[in-house]
Amino acid sequence: GGLACFEPRHGLRITSEGHKYDFLLCYHCENLFVFRDGKGIGSLSAAGSPDVLNSLLTKAGITLSHTGD
């Protein structure tokens, strides 16, 4: 993304094989940061609609938190 605000409104934590992976996404500046066990391991450009992600998570039975709205 072209902006550098990085104020993530979406976070997803996945636990696999004893590791915690955190994905923090800011739709405003289109950045996604990835952490493994609390250490940054990468970043990507990510665009789209938060409504699409929220819908996918809801359909998967994952409860959404609205903290920080």
Wavefront OBJ file of the C-alpha trace (Angstrom):
o trace
v 0.000 0.000 0.000
v 0.920 3.614 -0.434
v 0.214 4.737 3.111
v 2.205 3.901 6.203
v -0.352 4.456 8.963
v -0.525 0.814 10.099
v -3.423 0.909 12.531
v -4.565 -2.721 12.263
v -8.245 -3.385 12.842
v -7.954 -7.097 12.094
v -5.806 -9.630 13.844
v -5.797 -13.364 13.516
v -3.864 -15.823 15.683
v -3.240 -19.362 14.522
v -1.519 -21.998 16.634
v 0.261 -24.771 14.772
v 2.835 -27.324 15.906
v 3.497 -25.418 19.131
v 3.968 -22.027 17.460
v 1.716 -18.961 17.514
v 1.313 -17.055 14.262
v -0.203 -13.590 14.380
v -1.462 -11.805 11.293
v -2.157 -8.073 11.718
v -3.953 -6.336 8.872
v -4.557 -2.664 8.200
v -6.982 -2.201 5.300
v -6.394 1.566 5.298
v -2.701 1.364 4.355
v -3.023 -2.123 2.836
v -0.321 -3.743 4.972
v -0.248 -7.196 6.561
v 2.415 -8.081 9.124
v 3.124 -11.676 10.139
v 4.630 -12.736 13.469
v 5.758 -16.153 14.705
v 5.970 -16.491 18.463
v 5.988 -12.703 18.811
v 8.806 -12.081 16.318
v 8.132 -10.381 12.980
v 8.780 -12.759 10.090
v 7.353 -10.872 7.142
v 5.037 -8.323 5.662
v 2.870 -8.172 2.599
v 0.710 -5.742 0.738
v -2.919 -6.700 1.282
v -5.979 -5.018 -0.150
v -9.641 -5.823 -0.153
v -12.668 -5.390 1.994
v -12.869 -6.023 5.716
v -16.475 -7.075 5.104
v -15.275 -10.040 3.025
v -12.844 -11.198 5.726
v -15.452 -10.746 8.454
v -17.952 -12.776 6.425
v -15.470 -15.622 5.869
v -14.589 -15.760 9.556
v -18.234 -15.663 10.617
v -19.139 -18.471 8.200
v -16.271 -20.515 9.684
v -17.813 -20.100 13.147
v -15.120 -17.754 14.426
v -16.428 -15.135 16.852
v -15.479 -11.599 15.877
v -14.312 -9.105 18.483
v -15.233 -5.487 17.964
v -12.767 -4.080 20.481
v -11.111 -0.909 19.254
v -13.829 0.148 16.818
l 1 2 3 4 5 6 7 8 9 10 11 12 13 14 15 16 17 18 19 20 21 22 23 24 25 26 27 28 29 30 31 32 33 34 35 36 37 38 39 40 41 42 43 44 45 46 47 48 49 50 51 52 53 54 55 56 57 58 59 60 61 62 63 64 65 66 67 68 69
